[in-house]
Amino acid sequence: MNNKELIDTLSERLGVSKKVVSKMLSATTHTMVQSITEDKCITLQGFGMFEVRRKLDRILFNPASGRQMIVPPKLTLVFKPSDTYKEKLKL
């Protein structure tokens, strides 16, 4: 589902214009991105949790060249679904 499809679906379900839904979605994503860049965890009750995790630098071995390489540290965004959705996703 892309952004336009999400806006269309929410507009139909909520009975609100697409323009209002677009503004609400934009404000929501902006707020979430701002919180994540401030290293805050976002928990949506019944949906899941978004958090930033730090990966330390590490040494990798390239089997083709036989050389070791150092991978610098980085930040990654991780989503952990709630138990409700974990159960729904199990087939």
Disulfide bonds with the S-S distance in Angstrom:
none
